[in-house]
Amino acid sequence: MDPLILISAKIFVAAILIMGGAKKLTDITRFKQVLAGYGFLPTISIAMVAFMVPVIEVLLAVGLFVPQVAGPAAIGTFLLLTAYAAMLAGAFISGRRGFDCGCSWGKEPVEARPIILVRNLALLIAAFLLILPSTGRAIDWFDLLNGGLCAAAMLSLYAAFEAYLSIPGTGAKRI
């Protein structure tokens, strides 16, 4: 994989993890409600998981930039995002509807719905790219600049999708 693609994907995924982890840590009570809404965790474990998950997200994001642990952090990131997608798909398959998926960066909860699985697939693809080996091509300042700009564009698209989900009439149902 070309290093420029890896740089872009790494910055994008790390930013998503840090923003998601920070959001969860600043409102643990809401995140506990989100976890309970999925209906998969025993009530006794929700408080512990609600604290551990955002800490793990932030640690994985930082780990992506530490050469000694970047490989394991990439695998951990892919597995974490796979678990999120599996929980959401599992909730839909089991017939759960009308719960806050915890997928929004906004202040308002957003009802879980299948379109969010598409977004999760895009995140999984970006995380999968981090696992692939680099071609070893030397990178320079221009690659770093382009990687940052590409990641900024991906984050803008992600934010636009989040905004779209919150527009009345797009199937975004506030709960």
Buried (B, 14 or more C-beta within 10 A) or exposed (E): BEBBBBBBBBBBBBBBBBBBBBBBBEBEEBBBBBBBBBEEBEEEEBEEBBBEBBEBBBBBBBBBEEEEBBBEBBBBBBEBBBEBBEBBEEBBEEEBEEBBBBBBBEEEBBBBBEEBBEBBEBBBEBBBBBEEEEEEEEBEEEBBEBBEEBBBEBBEEBEEBBBEBBEEEEEBBEE
